[in-house]
Amino acid sequence: TPGARALHSTTGKGWPRTPKRRRRGRSVQSVVLEGLAPASLPASAAPITLAAGPAVPPRPFLGFRVVPRSNGMVLSFRAPDNSSESWQTVEISLRTRGVFQTHAFRRHKDFTPNGPFHTAIIRGLYNLERIDRMAVCLGGAGGAASAEVAAALSSAEGQPGCVCDMDTGLDVRVGRVCEQLGGLSPFRMPVDFVMPRSDQTLSALRADLAIQHEAYAEGPSAAVAVGEFNAETFLQEDVDALREAYGLMSLSSDIRVAGTPAPAFEPVNDATAGEGSLDLQVVSVLSPGAPLTWWSVSPFD
């Protein structure tokens, strides 16, 4: 966890008030919309001109996207992006826990209109497990049966049913039009995987972290601490603000600061108090009755 030495007052009470760092989430629809914007077309979607010879036609941009959800993913496309491609079925291959899976969907029966998108749900995946090696292959009329055969063969061979060549945009197995898929974040440099997860309520987060009910319900019998490094500070008012948002009472006592004190010139501002406040906010709502300790470690140790 990024963090650092704490700056505390001589009285131990009252923390300096400074502007807080604001973190804004992005909705799934906004992420998909941005991912399908013309500016996001891959560079390889432009014609390639050779030194001697005519321009090579660009590989197709199909505009499929995957968005993780609990125990699965959503496969989506926006009709104008691939309306030039005549397809009736789409096959998606993926890898999870080192094993390949292949799923086939029919364009007009398995996809549901959802605003400007058409979406289909891929179920049966593990939460908090990396999904990678994703690719889609298009099939024509009557392609459902062939897609099912390809899926069965790939499962038997332990290989993906759709293997997409990024340079040509064609499936190396049977020559279908294809596209490789990846995550939609970080926005500027998306990763090549996604990770399904459940909606993060407090109860779901406590279950993910294996926090026992007794530690949560009988807070005073537990103790919570965060270790901080790299000149990070915090604002206790940030912790109180999140607790109030979840309907919890303010802290019954100030956050205890232990370890190496910060030098007098160390500021508490939006540049130094962001991650530290976030760490304290999380542990405070996970065990709301427990006293909090900020363990400050010198960056020179």
C-alpha positions in Angstrom: 0.0 0.0 0.0 1.4 3.4 -0.8 1.7 5.5 2.2 4.0 7.2 4.6 4.9 9.1 7.7 2.0 10.8 9.5 1.8 14.5 10.4 0.0 15.0 13.7 -0.5 18.0 15.9 1.2 18.5 19.2 -2.1 17.9 21.1 -2.9 14.8 19.1 -6.3 16.2 18.2 -7.5 18.2 15.3 -6.1 17.6 11.8 -5.3 20.4 9.4 -8.1 21.0 6.9 -7.0 21.0 3.3 -8.7 20.3 -0.1 -9.2 16.6 -0.6 -8.3 14.5 -3.5 -11.5 13.6 -5.4 -11.8 10.2 -7.0 -14.5 9.8 -9.5 -15.6 6.4 -10.9 -16.6 5.8 -14.5 -19.8 4.0 -15.5 -19.6 0.9 -17.6 -21.6 2.6 -20.3 -19.2 5.6 -20.4 -16.3 3.2 -20.6 -17.8 1.2 -23.5 -18.8 4.4 -25.3 -15.3 5.8 -25.0 -13.8 2.4 -26.1 -16.0 2.5 -29.2 -15.2 6.1 -30.1 -13.5 6.6 -33.5 -10.4 8.0 -31.8 -9.9 4.6 -30.1 -9.5 2.7 -33.4 -6.2 0.8 -33.4 -3.4 2.2 -35.5 -3.5 -1.0 -37.5 -7.0 -0.1 -38.7 -5.4 2.5 -41.1 -4.2 1.4 -44.5 -0.6 0.2 -44.6 1.5 1.5 -47.6 4.5 -0.5 -48.6 7.6 1.0 -50.1 7.0 -0.6 -53.4 3.4 -1.6 -54.2 -0.2 -0.6 -53.5 -1.8 0.0 -50.1 -2.6 -3.1 -48.2 -6.3 -3.2 -47.1 -6.6 -2.6 -43.3 -7.7 -5.5 -41.1 -11.3 -5.0 -40.0 -12.3 -3.3 -36.8 -15.3 -5.1 -35.4 -15.8 -3.1 -32.3 -16.5 -6.0 -29.8 -15.9 -5.3 -26.2 -15.9 -7.3 -22.9 -16.9 -5.9 -19.5 -16.5 -8.0 -16.4 -19.4 -8.7 -14.1 -20.0 -11.1 -11.2 -19.1 -14.7 -12.2 -18.9 -13.7 -15.9 -18.5 -11.1 -18.6 -20.7 -9.0 -20.9 -19.8 -9.3 -24.6 -21.1 -6.2 -26.5 -21.0 -4.6 -29.9 -22.5 -1.5 -31.4 -24.2 -2.2 -34.7 -22.7 0.6 -36.8 -19.2 -0.6 -36.0 -19.5 -3.9 -37.7 -22.6 -3.5 -39.9 -20.3 -3.9 -42.9 -19.5 -7.4 -41.8 -22.1 -10.0 -42.7 -22.2 -12.4 -39.7 -24.9 -14.4 -38.0 -22.8 -16.0 -35.1 -19.9 -14.9 -33.1 -17.5 -17.3 -31.2 -15.5 -16.0 -28.3 -12.5 -17.9 -26.9 -10.9 -17.1 -23.5 -8.6 -18.6 -21.0 -9.2 -18.8 -17.2 -7.2 -20.8 -14.7 -5.0 -22.0 -17.5 -7.9 -23.6 -19.3 -9.5 -22.4 -22.6 -13.2 -22.0 -23.0 -15.2 -21.3 -26.2 -18.7 -19.8 -26.3 -20.9 -19.3 -29.4 -23.7 -16.6 -29.7 -26.3 -16.0 -32.4 -26.5 -12.4 -33.5 -30.3 -12.0 -33.6 -31.3 -14.5 -30.8 -28.6 -14.3 -28.1 -27.8 -10.6 -28.1 -30.1 -8.1 -26.3 -30.5 -4.5 -27.3 -29.2 -2.2 -24.5 -29.2 1.4 -25.6 -26.8 1.8 -28.5 -25.2 -1.6 -27.8 -26.2 -5.3 -28.2 -25.1 -7.4 -25.3 -24.8 -11.1 -24.4 -23.8 -12.5 -21.0 -21.0 -15.1 -20.6 -21.6 -17.0 -17.4 -19.8 -19.6 -15.3 -16.5 -17.7 -14.7 -14.7 -17.3 -11.4 -14.6 -14.1 -9.5 -11.2 -12.5 -8.9 -9.6 -14.8 -11.5 -7.8 -13.3 -14.5 -9.5 -13.9 -17.9 -7.1 -13.5 -20.9 -6.3 -14.7 -24.4 -9.7 -13.4 -25.5 -10.7 -13.3 -29.2 -13.9 -13.3 -31.3 -14.5 -15.0 -34.6 -17.4 -14.2 -36.9 -19.5 -16.9 -38.6 -22.0 -16.6 -41.5 -25.5 -18.1 -41.9 -25.7 -21.6 -40.5 -22.6 -20.9 -38.5 -24.0 -22.0 -35.1 -23.4 -25.7 -35.8 -19.9 -25.1 -37.0 -19.2 -22.9 -34.0 -20.4 -25.7 -31.6 -18.2 -28.2 -33.4 -15.2 -25.8 -33.2 -15.9 -25.3 -29.5 -16.1 -29.1 -28.9 -12.8 -29.7 -30.8 -11.0 -26.9 -29.1 -12.1 -28.2 -25.6 -10.9 -31.7 -26.5 -7.6 -30.4 -27.7 -7.2 -27.9 -24.8 -6.9 -25.1 -27.4 -9.0 -22.0 -28.1 -11.6 -22.3 -30.9 -10.8 -18.9 -32.1 -7.1 -18.0 -32.7 -6.9 -14.5 -34.1 -3.9 -13.3 -36.1 -3.6 -9.6 -35.2 -1.8 -8.7 -38.4 -4.4 -10.1 -40.8 -7.5 -10.0 -38.7 -8.2 -13.7 -39.7 -8.6 -16.8 -37.6 -5.6 -19.0 -38.1 -7.7 -22.2 -37.8 -10.3 -21.7 -40.5 -9.8 -18.2 -41.8 -12.8 -16.4 -40.2 -12.8 -12.7 -39.6 -11.7 -12.1 -36.1 -10.6 -9.6 -33.4 -8.6 -9.8 -30.2 -10.1 -8.5 -27.1 -8.8 -6.9 -23.9 -9.8 -4.9 -20.9 -11.1 -1.3 -21.0 -8.8 0.1 -18.3 -6.6 1.8 -17.6 -8.2 4.1 -20.2 -5.0 5.2 -22.0 -3.2 1.9 -21.9 -5.8 -1.0 -21.6 -4.6 -4.3 -20.3 -5.1 -7.6 -22.1 -7.2 -9.2 -19.5 -10.3 -8.7 -17.4 -11.3 -9.9 -13.9 -14.9 -10.7 -13.0 -15.9 -9.6 -9.5 -19.0 -9.2 -7.4 -20.6 -5.8 -6.6 -18.5 -4.4 -3.8 -20.9 -3.8 -0.9 -19.3 -3.7 2.6 -20.6 -7.3 3.3 -19.1 -8.5 0.0 -15.8 -6.9 0.7 -15.7 -8.4 4.2 -16.3 -11.8 2.7 -13.6 -11.3 0.1 -11.1 -10.4 2.9 -12.3 -13.3 5.1 -13.1 -10.9 8.0 -15.0 -12.8 10.7 -18.4 -11.6 11.9 -17.1 -11.3 15.4 -14.3 -8.9 14.4 -16.9 -6.7 12.7 -19.8 -6.9 15.2 -17.6 -6.7 18.3 -15.4 -3.9 17.1 -13.9 -2.8 20.4 -12.4 -6.3 20.9 -10.5 -5.9 17.7 -7.7 -3.5 16.6 -7.0 -2.2 13.1 -3.7 -0.7 11.8 -2.3 0.5 8.5 1.4 0.6 7.6 2.3 3.7 5.6 5.4 4.7 3.6 6.8 7.2 1.1 5.8 10.5 2.7 2.1 9.8 2.8 -0.2 11.6 5.3 -4.0 11.5 6.0 -7.0 13.5 7.1 -9.2 12.1 9.8 -12.1 14.1 8.4 -11.9 11.9 5.3 -12.5 8.9 7.4 -15.5 10.5 9.2 -17.0 11.6 5.8 -17.0 8.0 4.5 -18.4 6.6 7.8 -21.2 9.1 7.6 -22.0 8.1 4.0 -22.4 4.5 5.2 -24.6 5.5 8.2 -21.9 4.9 10.8 -21.1 7.1 13.8 -17.9 9.2 13.8 -14.8 7.7 15.4 -15.1 7.5 19.1 -11.4 8.5 19.4 -8.7 10.1 17.3 -6.6 7.9 15.0 -3.5 6.9 17.0 -0.2 7.7 15.2 2.8 5.4 15.9 6.2 5.0 14.5 8.5 7.6 13.0 7.1 11.1 13.2 7.1 13.3 10.1 9.3 16.4 10.1 7.6 19.7 10.9 7.7 20.9 7.3 5.8 17.8 5.9 2.6 19.1 4.4 -0.9 17.6 4.6 -2.6 18.3 1.3 -4.3 16.7 -1.7 -1.0 15.4 -3.0 0.1 13.6 0.2 -3.1 12.7 2.0 -4.9 10.7 -0.8 -3.8 7.1 -0.5 -3.3 7.3 3.3 -6.9 8.6 3.8 -8.2 5.9 1.5 -6.5 3.1 3.5 -7.9 4.4 6.7 -11.4 4.7 5.2 -11.4 1.1 4.1 -10.3 -0.4 7.4 -12.6 1.9 9.3 -15.8 0.8 7.6 -14.7 -2.9 7.6 -14.3 -2.9 11.4 -16.2 0.3 12.5 -15.9 -0.2 16.3 -12.2 -1.0 16.4 -9.6 1.7 17.3 -7.4 2.7 14.4 -3.6 3.0 14.4 -1.5 4.7 11.7 2.0 3.0 11.7 4.4 5.4 10.1 7.6 4.0 8.6 10.5 6.3 7.7 11.4 6.1 4.0 15.0 6.0 5.0 14.8 2.8 7.0 
